[in-house]
């Protein structure tokens, strides 16, 4: 079992979660129970699954939770790309979070490869 708080992928996930909550405050209030709720769930799922995976003893179990976190990262990217397409906020508000998400996806993929080897 690893201390999940020391994992860079967990730290980056927490940063994404925090930034996502800030961005959802900028979205229209009529999206509160739709898109906002989905973004908040997906963004919290990334570090939560990394933490849960770190508690598992078997490599297969750890990898499964990292895969779930990676899936949540791709889901979150999709929501933000949708926000851009729908022009629900300024593009400049979304560029930084998209960059963080893509970086996290790469880090999670690398961690998965490390676990698999």
C-alpha positions in Angstrom: 0.0 0.0 0.0 1.3 3.4 -1.0 0.7 6.8 0.6 -1.6 8.1 -2.1 -0.9 11.7 -1.1 2.7 11.4 -2.3 1.6 10.3 -5.8 2.0 13.0 -8.4 -1.0 11.7 -10.3 -3.1 12.1 -7.1 -1.8 15.6 -6.5 -2.6 16.6 -10.1 -6.0 15.0 -9.8 -6.7 17.2 -6.7 -5.6 20.3 -8.7 -8.0 19.4 -11.5 -10.8 18.8 -9.0 -10.2 22.2 -7.4 -10.0 24.0 -10.8 -13.1 22.3 -12.0 -15.2 23.5 -9.1 -14.0 27.1 -9.8 -15.0 26.7 -13.5 -18.4 25.3 -12.7 -19.2 28.5 -10.8 -18.8 30.4 -14.1 -21.4 28.2 -15.9 -25.0 29.2 -16.3 -27.2 28.4 -13.3 -29.5 26.3 -15.4 -26.6 23.8 -15.8 -26.3 23.3 -12.1 -28.0 19.9 -12.1 -26.8 18.8 -15.5 -23.4 19.6 -16.7 -22.1 21.1 -13.4 -23.1 18.0 -11.5 -21.4 15.7 -14.1 -18.2 17.8 -14.1 -18.0 17.8 -10.3 -18.5 14.0 -10.2 -16.0 13.2 -12.9 -13.3 15.6 -11.5 -13.7 14.2 -8.0 -13.5 10.6 -9.4 -10.0 11.1 -10.6 -8.1 11.5 -7.3 -10.7 9.4 -5.4 -10.0 6.3 -7.6 -6.2 6.9 -7.4 -6.5 6.9 -3.6 -8.6 3.8 -3.6 -6.3 2.0 -6.0 -3.3 2.8 -3.8 -5.0 1.0 -0.9 -5.1 -2.2 -2.9 -2.5 -4.9 -2.5 -2.7 -6.5 -5.9 -1.3 -4.9 -9.0 -4.4 -5.9 -11.0 -6.7 -4.1 -8.4 -4.5 -1.0 -8.4 -4.5 -0.9 -12.2 -8.3 -1.2 -12.4 -8.7 1.9 -10.2 -6.1 3.8 -12.3 -8.1 2.8 -15.4 -11.3 4.2 -13.8 -9.5 7.4 -13.0 -8.2 7.6 -16.6 -11.7 7.1 -17.9 -12.9 9.9 -15.7 -10.2 12.2 -17.0 -11.3 11.5 -20.6 -15.0 12.0 -19.6 -14.0 15.3 -18.0 -12.1 16.4 -21.1 -15.3 15.7 -23.2 -17.4 17.9 -20.9 -15.0 20.8 -21.3 -14.8 20.3 -25.1 -18.6 20.4 -25.0 -18.6 23.6 -23.0 -16.3 25.1 -25.7 -18.6 24.0 -28.5 -21.6 25.4 -26.8 -19.8 28.6 -25.9 -21.0 28.4 -22.3 -17.9 30.3 -21.1 -14.8 32.0 -22.5 -12.3 29.7 -24.2 -9.5 31.2 -22.0 -11.3 29.8 -18.9 -11.2 26.3 -20.3 -7.7 26.2 -21.9 -5.8 25.8 -18.6 -8.0 23.0 -17.2 -7.8 21.1 -20.6 -4.0 21.3 -20.4 -4.1 19.9 -16.8 -6.4 17.1 -17.8 -4.3 16.1 -20.8 -1.2 16.1 -18.6 -3.0 13.9 -16.1 -4.1 11.5 -18.8 -0.5 11.1 -19.9 0.6 10.6 -16.3 -2.1 8.0 -15.6 -1.2 6.1 -18.8 2.4 6.0 -17.8 1.6 4.8 -14.3 -0.6 2.1 -15.8 2.3 0.9 -18.0 4.6 0.9 -14.9 2.1 -1.2 -13.0 1.8 -3.6 -15.9 5.5 -4.2 -16.3 
